[in-house]
Amino acid sequence: MKKLNILLLSLSALLAFGCKDTGHNGDQAITMTPEMGKTYNAGQPVEVKVHYGNMKPDSIVYLLDSMKCGSTKDSSALILKTDSMKMGSRVIIAKVYQGGKSIDVATNFVLFAAKAPEELKFVVEKVFPHDTASYTEGLLYQDGVLYESDGGRAGDATGQSSLRKVDLETGKILKMVNGDPKVFNEGISIVGNKLIMMTYTEKIGYVYDKNTFALLSTFTNNVGKEGWGMCFDGKQLYLDDSTNRIWFLNKDTYKAQGYIDVCDNQAQKMQINELEMIDGKLYANVYTTNDILVIDPKTGAVLQHADMTNLWPQKDRPIDFDSTDKVFNGIAWDAQGKRLFVTGKKWPHLYQIRLEKK
């Protein structure tokens, strides 16, 4: 079962790129601004400048995340525009050339969203039954039925993992296959007639026949820290990994081909979990919270936020229900009917909701 490592994950994010490299020219240090870890909001210009004392360089070439972004002949500043830049930590390297040789100096800055996310409210339109034996990980709707991956390991409180096809109206299981007793199932996506499923820490990906649930193949998942939520936009897969990073995967090879880091206007949003692509935007719940984030898939900026705390009020839950473990999780979208479904781990209800502006 997932452990609540919020503090450790946050510390890891703060320490990422936590050292600023300093170049040397003899006894003379070469430094660069902005200072390591300085934060900006998208749209704010970033002034990059090398400080080298009495040294007279031939030229200075600047790289942003390993890609050339400009050059100067002296210590004049380079201005980086951030309007359409991806969120998160951006690494700057300056290559200071003199006499045919170069000295590298590096720093980084962290880019947050331009403004606070728009606040949304939810309206419950309908309530359906949900199997309380399912520790919901992945949830999606297609062809008139729900597909659900149930996380856990045999012997744990969560129980053995499974993969399910479920009737929406009744909550009845139409088809189910149990997982390896030692493997913890995570997010799922459908690509054509294949159902792709990731695992938590085992670094295994499974490919099933969508209709029969016959296991077609397995693959090694070497993307990210762990395997969490997944979704598919018709062209590529998206996978998160317990941090604020969402990876782009090739739909055929399941190899990484890019990523975004999720940030609002103040912070990196850690523990991004269950994912759904809806009308060109990524919808995600944040593990152990009641938050739904609407994310720009190009930049990682959080555009909107919905607080689902009162979806299933605490006062309505059984006295012995462990709300600290059986948390809000699961987002599915009926693209044809324009219906949004959400639930939680081992919750008795699956809700059809509508999100709208407050």
Buried (B, 14 or more C-beta within 10 A) or exposed (E): BBEBEBEEBBEBBEEBBEEBBBBEBEEEEBBBBBEBBEBBBBBBEBEBBBEBEEBEBEEBBBBBEEEEBBEBEEBEEBEBEBEEBBBBBBBBBBBBBBEEEBBBBBBBBBBBBBBEBEEBBBEBEEEBBBBBEBBBBBBBBBEEBBBBBBBBBBEBEBBBBBBBBBBBEEBEBEEBBEBBEEBBBBBBBBBEEBBBBBBBEBBBBBBBEBEEBEEEEEBEBEBBEBBBBBBBBEEBBBBBBBBBBBBBBEBEEBEBEEBBBBBBBEBBBBBBBBBBBBEEBBBBBBBBBBBBBBBBBEBBBBBBBBBBEEBBEEEEBEEEBEEEBBBBBBBBBBEEEEBBBBBBBBBBBBBBBEBEEE
